[in-house]
Structure formats: structure tokens, C-alpha cells
Amino acid sequence: MHKYAVDQTLDLLPSHGSSTRRAAPCRIVALLPYEGRLVQYKVQSSLESYQRIVSENDLRVPAEIAVAIAAPEVEPQV
């Protein structure tokens, strides 16, 4: 099952292999069918003019959103 949705903006992690992929914000363009055990997405990076196919492990919720989810605002008690 896909963890992220179409049009969601995430951080694309840099590649650790021979690819020239750099870390950057990206938008999910499409959810792709399962390929073996990998969940894959088609994404558009803000740094590139073309779309990439990446696995779910290559994506991360942006830090500022993750912090907001982890520590929701607490209303003061009166």
C-alpha cells in the first residue's frame, strides 16, 4: 500500500549510487504498481525538468511538517 498521495510534496533524498540525483523538494505525480516488494512513485523534482521513478525509501516527509505532526499545538488551559 502506498504511504503517500498524488500531489503531495515531499523531500526527495539524494542518490547514494552512481545517479546524479540531488536532494530537493518533489511532488508526487503518480502512484505506480508494485514492483516486487517495492512501492514506487513517479515524481517531479523542483530541480529537474523531467520526472523520475523512485521507491518509497527515496522519499521523506519534509522536516517542518514532520515536527508539526509530532508536536501538535496544545491549547492553553484557563
Residue pairs with C-beta under 8 A, 6 or more apart in sequence:
1 39
2 31
2 39
2 41
2 56
3 39
3 56
4 10
4 28
4 41
4 56
4 59
5 28
5 31
6 28
6 29
6 30
6 31
7 27
7 28
8 27
8 28
9 25
9 26
9 27
9 28
9 62
10 25
10 26
10 27
10 28
10 43
10 59
10 60
10 61
10 62
11 23
11 24
11 25
11 26
11 59
11 60
11 61
11 62
11 63
12 21
12 23
12 24
12 25
12 26
12 43
12 45
12 52
12 54
12 58
12 59
13 23
13 58
13 59
13 60
14 21
14 22
14 23
15 21
15 58
21 45
21 52
22 47
24 45
24 46
24 47
24 48
25 45
25 46
25 62
26 43
26 44
26 45
26 46
26 52
26 59
27 43
27 44
28 41
28 42
28 43
29 41
29 42
29 43
29 44
29 51
30 41
30 42
31 41
32 40
32 41
32 42
32 53
33 40
34 40
38 55
38 56
38 57
39 55
39 56
40 53
40 54
40 55
40 56
41 53
41 54
41 55
41 56
41 59
42 51
42 52
42 53
43 51
43 52
43 53
43 54
43 59
44 51
44 52
45 52
61 69
